[in-house]
Amino acid sequence: MKIFRKVFLFQVKVIPVLLLLGWIAGFVNEKTAFSKLKVVSEEEFIKTVLKNNINSFSQHSRYSFIIKLPNGDSYYHDFVDKDGKDRLMETVEGKGHSTYYLSDSFSDVYSVTFMASGILISLLALNSLIFWIVTLVDVLRSKFRDTQVKWIWFIFLILLPFLVPIYYLFFAEEQKQLIPS
């Protein structure tokens, strides 16, 4: 259990730092990607769409759209409401174009953050499961001063599998029988 105490304390220190670093990397990536966008008015956005015969839009948020021109420029407009979004669609479709949405063109921006978070949370879940199993085995194999304490630890370990191993790690040693060496 001493090794698992060290591993647990290491995780408590390292995983939040790694999550924070992943979120910072995602934030920096997002700011870099969005700094390349040209934010334009609704009129200029629609004019650019019609001028370049654009019929596909990347939807960034509920009413925010991004278009990419063949020359590599990207335009962004945040429509105030659904009516503005509908005006864009009607204008484009009125010119004989069918419109369709692409998925969020900046999904790769967020993937850094979510991937780092997902990996770390999965690692934490796996370690929690291993830690729970090791704790369960230790409870069943250890001799306690009072047998009722052993069953109390066992019952609580089953009922609260994520919380009790942490308490067990710090408080169970006092309740075990000392085996003379």
Secondary structure by P-SEA (a helix, b strand, c coil): caaaaaaaaaaaccaaaaaaaaaaaaaaaaaaaaaabbbbcaaaaaaaaaaacccbbbbccccbbbbbccccbbbbbbbccaaaaaaaaaaaaaacbbbbbccccccccaaaaaaaaaaaaaaaaaaaaaaaaaaaaaaaacccccaaaaaaaaaaaaaccccaaaaaacccccccccccc
